[in-house]
């Protein structure tokens, strides 16, 4: 077992935020592929939880493990990080492919009116008239704006709507009620 890893139980609010790509340099640093264009949670959280890759070669991580992060920073379009007990290249190589999870409760707070994508997934979407349009199943970035992918189960072929996540169409996000109100019609 890698000495930088400690067996752990995945927190109930764990969110998958990236995966370890490979070793970076010779002093135990490793490259991370973040799943978000703004990986603030990777930078601010010092306790990462690792799970083995879903498929492919297995490294040191074969069960849920906890990794204490010393430093994480942006590098190109990814992230590089160092952790306690991961002191050389071979130790870092043993982490290759591991999936990274962080407790949602450890994410840094956001300014009013901003949301983490993970908090929007599963919200029920209704328009101003109260018509149910479906559930947010994904978000995608189209460059200048984010787009909600809303799926309404209807028979064998669900209806999928793409609603821009901008003030012109989104009236209210009510996270406690798990609802989102929009200015959007079912036939758009």
N, C-alpha and C positions, 0 to 999 in steps of 0.2 A: 504494500500500500504506500502511496505517496505520503511522506510525512507532513505535507501541508494540508492534508485532508482529514477531516474528522467525521465519523458516521453521524448522520443527522436524520431528523424527521422533517419532511417537507412541511412548511407552514400551511395552514388551511387556506390562506389568502395568497399563496404563491402564484406568480405570473411568470411565464416563460418570456425572457427578454432578449435572448441571444444564444449563441453557441461559440465554443472555443474552436478556432480554426487550426492553429498550429503554434509551435514555439516561435518566439521572436527574440533573436539575439542569443547570447550564451549565458546570461545571468538569471535565467528563470522567468523572464517575461513571456507573455503569450498574447497572440492576436485573437480578437473577439469580433464576431460578426453580430452587431446589434440588430434587433428586429425593428427598431424605430430610427427615424432620421434624427431624432433628438434624444439621445440615450442618457438623459440626466440621471435616471435611477442607477445606471451602471457607475456613474461618476460619484454619486453621493453615498450610496449604500456600501458598507464595509463587510457585510456578510452575504455571500452569494451561496446559493444551494445548487449543487450539480446533480444531474441525472445522466445515466449513460445515453449514448446516441440511440435513436430509435432503430437505426439500421447501420450496417457498415462495421468497420473494425472497432473493437473495444479497446480502450486504453486502461488506465488505472481506475477509472470511475465505473464501477459495476453495480453500485447501489447508491441510494441518496447520500450525498456527502455535503459537508459545509466547508467553505473556503473563506479564510479571513484575508480580505484584500488590503494590501498596503497602499497601492496607488493604481488609478485607472485614468487614462486620458485619451483624447481623440488623436487619431493618427491616420491621415488620408481620409478615406470614407469608412473607416472602422475605428476600433478601440484597441489599445494595448493596455495590459495590466500586469501587475506583479502581486504575489500573495505570500503570506508567511509560510515558510517551510518549502516553498518552491524556489530553490536556489540555483538551479542549473538547467541547461537546455534539456537534458533527458527527463527531468522531473516535469518540465513544461510540456514536453512531447507526450507524456503519459495522460495529459488532460485533453488531448486532441479529440474533437467530436462531442465532448460533453455539452449537454444542454444546460443553460444558465437560467436559474429562477431567482426571483427576489420577492420578498413579502410585499404585497401591495401596500401594507401599512407603513413600510419603510420608504416609499416613494416620496420625493420632496413635494411640499405643497405647491399648488399652482395659483396664479392670480385669479381673481374673480372672473368668471366667464370662460375660463379655459378648462379643458378636460383631457384626461388620459384616454386614449382609444379604448383601453381595456374596460373602462367604466361605462362606455357607451354601448358595447356589445351586449345584446340581450334586452335593451330597452324596447318597450312597446311604443310604436309610432302611431299617433292619431293626428288628423288634420284639424283645422279650426272648427269644422262642423261636427267633430267628434267621431268621424269615420275612421275605423281601424285600418291602417295601411300595412301592418306587418311588424316584424321585429328586426332590429339592427343585427345583422349577421357578420358584417365586416365593414371596414373603412378602407378607402384607397386614396392615395395622393395623386392628384392630376397636375401637379406643379404648383400653380398659384393657390389652389384650394383643396380641401378634403371633401370627399364624397361619401355619404352614408350608403351602404348597400342594405336595402330593406327587403326582406322576403316575407311574402304573404302566402301561407299554405292554402292552396285552393285546388282540391281534387288531386289528380296525378301530376299536374304541372304547376309548381308554385310560380307565383308572379314575383318578379324581382324589379324593384324600383331603385334608381340611382338619384339620390337627393343631395344637392350641394349643401355642405355643412357651413352655411354662411347666414348672417343675420337676416338677409332678405327672405329666406325660406324657413329658418328655424326660429320659432317664437319662444320656446321654453324648453329647458332641459331640467327635469325633476328627477335627480338621482335617487332620493329616498323612495319616491313612488315608482321608480323604474319606468318612467314615461318620458316621451319626447313629443312636443306639439309643433306641427309644421304648417306652413302655408303651401299646401300641395294637394292636388286632386287625384283621385284614384285612376282617372283616365289619362294622366300625363305620361 
